[in-house]
Amino acid sequence: MQRQQGHRLIGADRSGSGKTAYCGGVQGQLGLEGIPSKLVRVTPARLATWAKCPRKYRMTYLDRPTPSRSGAWANATLGAVVHNALRAYFELRGDQRTPERATALVREYWKSDGFASPEQAGDYRRRAQEWVGSYVEQLAPDVVPLAVERWVSAPMGSIIAEGRVDRIDDRHGELVVVDYKTGRHGLRVDDARQSLALGLYALAARKNLRRPCRRVELHHLPTGTVAGWDHTAESLAELQDRAEQLAGELQAATDAFELGADPQAMFPVRTGPHCSWCDFRAHCEEGRQAAPSLPPWALLGD
């Protein structure tokens, strides 16, 4: 027997174990008294979107059909190109990895979406080539990533945390989570220490690959700098607690929404400067009033 409840299908477990059932992004596990508890499946992007603005979360992940989005942003295009070029670079054989090949990969993956003009796009393509070429030139010759663009997923507490890690290194038997950044501002050690995404990736990588993982790093290509942090068991537990809190909030709102609760009450708007570059700005009057409209190249560096 199965019945439809809101947008989720609730039914008997068909695996024969009688222990788990999947309900959209939630996995149920039988507790001590046979009452299912929820493991909420989340990614850092979902958690960040919820924390920034619940209304945007609803529009991104729940509304069907999904509201139309704004066009491409040049800074996002730039970041995607650099990530793709570095992924392809590390997939090459060791003898093919040269700064010249890295800069060529930027050109191969280049897109001009969101830029003001062909001239501006060309300028940033050259910048990206310089960033990537200098970055790989400074890498130690023996740097061979354990994984590139690796999907990790692991249960922890009340959540299943998952996502795609830019790079995982193996340094002296311990894993290091590496995340590339191309924003216009440099990064601080606190950015790495406080990053919920990096902390969850470290926890998930440790479980998936069965090796210690404490070190997380943000590699800022425009400045060639690294902001790194060595987590302790306590600091990782604090980030996990934060993730579980956010996941509990968003899942409670989602459950109420699927049972017919007022979406405006369950997913209130949270305005701020971020409203200027929100994908759903056209559908949010409060956001349009809170922050000015920006051209799609406004978030590029000088």
Secondary structure as UniProt FT lines:
FT   STRAND          2..5
FT   TURN            6..7
FT   STRAND          8..11
FT   STRAND          20..23
FT   TURN            24..25
FT   STRAND          26..30
FT   TURN            32..33
FT   STRAND          36..42
FT   HELIX           44..52
FT   HELIX           54..61
FT   HELIX           74..91
FT   HELIX           94..96
FT   HELIX           99..109
FT   TURN            113..114
FT   HELIX           118..138
FT   TURN            141..142
FT   STRAND          147..156
FT   TURN            157..158
FT   STRAND          159..171
FT   TURN            172..173
FT   STRAND          174..181
FT   HELIX           189..194
FT   HELIX           196..209
FT   STRAND          213..220
FT   TURN            221..224
FT   STRAND          225..230
FT   HELIX           233..258
FT   TURN            259..260
FT   HELIX           263..266
FT   HELIX           273..277
FT   TURN            279..280
FT   HELIX           281..283
FT   HELIX           285..290
FT   TURN            296..299
//
